[in-house]
Amino acid sequence: MSLLEVTDLTKNFGGLAALANVNFHLEENELVGLIGPNGAGKTTFFNLLTGVYEPSEGEIVVETDGKKTKLNGKKPYVITDLGLARTFQNIRLFRDLTVMDNVLVALHSKKGVGVFHSLLRTPRYYQNDVELRQRAAELLRIFNLEDKQETLARNLPYGEQRRLEIVRALATQPKILFLDEPAAGMNPQETAELTELIRQVQRDFKITVVLIEHDMSLVMGVCERIYCLEYGRLIAEGTPQEIQKNPAVIKAYLGGE
């Protein structure tokens, strides 16, 4: 059993099949890319895996602690608890909260002490709050955001907002991290820094990372395996070298004949 197994996944919107019979798997500590032209179904696929949409057909199964769990129909917060986290194509930070509070929100979802202790402000609540702040500061230090703890998220430069979104996702202690176009809007220097950051995340946190990205140099530079979608259908899977030479990918995505 793979860490994540997707079988014949289909999503229909009215009479339109946004995704059709997609098969996909992830192993532990992989770095996997998902590419395809605009409208190919990549973000729809992420939305299905993370509970934003419910599949029309097919099955999504994750294995955690030796137990298989079917994700179909589960709420996003349940899926997060099972170890799947994501970032979004359009940054979705809590813009009017500080950098620290953005991370604390995610940490509380995983390590909170419950309503009773929170309402009564028991000693356990305060001890937990100290521990979570220490953990948040540690994560921010790893990603060079420690000196921005009290900055409002909306006041961060674009590249740092992207980093904060990744930190917030990591705070939920995922086994699988889905990154939806993390290099969108970045200049070449920011993209180069992001490339190293993705490698660091996979290496240091020992998690599986799945990347939707249009920047082919980024995808080819960091991914071990790549899937390619076209019009909601999977047309290729392989190593970066195999994908670069695949005639269907060249025709659909790279503009070949």
Summary of the structure (lengths in Angstrom):
residues: 257
radius of gyration: 19.0
end to end distance: 38.0
largest distance: 67.6
contacts: 813
relative contact order: 0.18
helix: 42%
strand: 25%
